[in-house]
Amino acid sequence: MATQRIDQFAKDLRADTKAAVYDGSKKGHEKRTSVLFDHLPDANRLRVLAGEIKQHVVENLDTYLPQVEAALQANGVKVHWAATAEAANEAVLSIMRARGATKIVKAKTMVSEETELAHFLEKNGVECLETDLGEFIVQIAHDHPSHIVKPIIHKNRREIATLFEQNGLGAYNDDPETITRRARQHLRGKYLAADVGLTGANFVSAESGRLVIVTNEGNSRFCLAATKCHIAMVGIEKLLPRDRDLGLFLNLLARSATAQQLTVYTEFVSGPKAAAQPDGPEEMHVILVDNGRTTVLESDCREILRCIRCGACLNVCPVYRQASGHAYRSVYPGPVGAVLSPLLAGERFPELADLPKASSLCGACNEVCPVNIPIPDLLLRLRAKGKREKAPLAAVGSPPMGAWALLASQPTAWKAALFGGKLMNYLPTKLLPIPALRAWEAKRTLPAWRGGEFRAWLKNRPKK
Amino acid sequence: MSTDRETILSHVRSALAPLPQRAALPDWEAELVIMRQARGNVDTWPLFAERLRGVNGTPLTAVADLVTLLEKGGWRHGYCDPVLWPKLAPAFPATFKVETVFDRTRVDDFQFGITRATGAIAETGTLVLTDAGTSGRLAALAPWVHVAVLSRADICVDVPQAVAALPRDPNVIWVTGPSKTADVEGILIEGVHGPGVQVALLLD
């Protein structure tokens, strides 16, 4: 039987990387559980509720999108719409060009990973710098993040120290504190020299147009304290109906992502800076990005659009823990990625059609999900899609079931086979041609084949 | 971009058209998300102080304690909000150099920044800073030590209350402890881009 790609990734993974990913994700999961249940009397009720609210948003985007657009504009924000990744990147570039800006500092945003914004801007002569420590390391390593919340979970301190040395950030030193201080010093100069700061948004209230941006390092705050123009790239599914819903979602997000009650910085941005404030953007843009989301909305897997990108399903997943994030060959790894990535791929679905199969359907991802996404159900729907569309990757690793399917779908053949099975009772097992089977049989007695008896009973049972 | 707007909205509408009914918006009680420790009659400052210590922040109730902390750390050059400085200055010895204008061309000269907090959340140990109340976003972020000056009356108990009290200010930021990361091997390091020491000074 052919090996699935994800199994091959797991096999090829270096032992220390595997150990780092396994320990990191396991710790993350255990901490989350204790924080949620120690603090909150009915944590489970919260995630069901949050799931219902997000499902409502997803199914009413036709109302909420125009509503949020109006709210943002009323706050003095320029709103842009981007149907594709290219359009989103172009929107950023044209804002930069209109300002004559050549330098941008960037906080962590998953949607900009989807559009490969940094790469695009660099190609167009814009200096684009990642400021989240993990993302910065990924950028100088020309690597890809392997976890939604902990992008360099797959790297150890020695690799990072070597990278810093190669990039002129001091002599080799693998002390995590030294690494962090050097990044602090290097990046603050960059913030202060940049003209534009780019962020994502964790939530956007359709009621007030408030964007909520959370970080622990303070990098997005530095972007919004040092630069003169703020661009936020926001997936169209990030909306929440009311400001008060933020109270629920903020309580769930940090606990699920990093087992914190709140992240260190939770920033509510509803427009350019106040007139009296000396620091911060005088101009603010929001780019509402589709990039495949409306296709997901159209599918029978729209529940995945509830996702708030906390990474809890990665941490708990036995497959992710063995294979690490790069095995998913896309921006979103883990269980959420196994659903979202093939869907966002659109016409390139066949290239990722094996991902929905990279699961034992154990259901742990659903149990931890702060918005209660039924991930195992969605994986099954995508397996069916792969089969329907005859994607070759969807069949890799499946046992050959053709003969069985033929038999099971034809009642006459099935009945004949059941009856024919009785012949097995007369097989001279001592003469089996396979030694292993013969040895097995020598110590055991096969139960007698009783195929067809249930059917006979069913047919002849006394009917009331 | 108006064409992209129409494309997206028409895709959304056609994707949702076949749904027999749309999921309803549930209502929910704020009580559900309030942590056990913050329920009932709560004395806000002690709870706030305990939770702030829990995230490695430093709660103080006297200017003299602040001076001691800064001296101990060797942080003698800093910034102070010009509105606050007249109140604090008498407690600071002449060995300190405190400026009331934050010069962004020499951010690293400032070892501490003292600004006002417009509120706080007791159950999380969180300080609330706004554009209207904070004399400089950078002054509250770039120095190694940030001191937020707080009034007892401005502390609310829980997150839902704090959300309900969000002011009409273009920028509100909740700060819960010093800036931190665990990106390198999951090891906690404080003081990444923001302060490594976060102080809340209660001044009534």
Interface residues (C-beta under 8 A of the other chain):
Chain A: A20 D23 G24 K27 D38 H39 L40 P41 D42 R45 L46 L49 E52 I53 Q55 H56 V58 E59 N60 L61 D62 L65 P66 N75 G76 H80 W81 A82 A83 A87 A91 T131 D132 L133 G134 I137 K150 P151 I152 I153 N156 R157 I160 P176 E177 I179 T180 R181 A183 R184 L187 R188 Y191 L192 R210 N216 E217 G218 N219 R221 F222 L224 A225 A226 I236 P241 D243 R244 L246 G247 L248 L250 N251 T258 Q260 Q261 L262 T263 V264 Y265 T266 E267 F268 V269 S270 G271 P272 K273 A274 A276 Q277 P278 D279 G280 L288 D290 T294 T295 L297 E298 R302
Chain B: M1 S2 D4 R5 T7 I8 L9 H11 V12 R13 S14 A15 L16 L19 R22 A23 A24 L25 P26 W28 A30 L32 V33 M35 R36 Q37 R51 V55 F102 R104 V107 D108 E123 T124 T126 D131 A132 T134 S135 G136 R137 L138 A139 L141 A142 V159 P160 A162 V163 A164 L166 D169 P170 N171 V172 I173 W174 V175 T176 G177 P178 S179 K180 T181 A182 D183 V184 E185 G186 I187 I189 G191 V192 H193 G194 P195
